[in-house]
């Protein structure tokens, strides 16, 4: 976009959209991982949950 001369506002909007998409993907990944840990009753669930909360 920069090379093609797009405006700073358009570039900022695209970056905001990318950031939002990555945040949403992270949320889904963490949610699915929590569900997996709880469903399988692994011994390391508490450790996993503590690690995941640091990412939120």
Residue pairs with C-beta under 8 A, 6 or more apart in sequence:
1 10
1 11
1 14
2 11
26 55
30 52
30 55
30 56
33 48
33 52
34 49
34 52
37 44
37 45
37 48
37 49
38 45
42 48
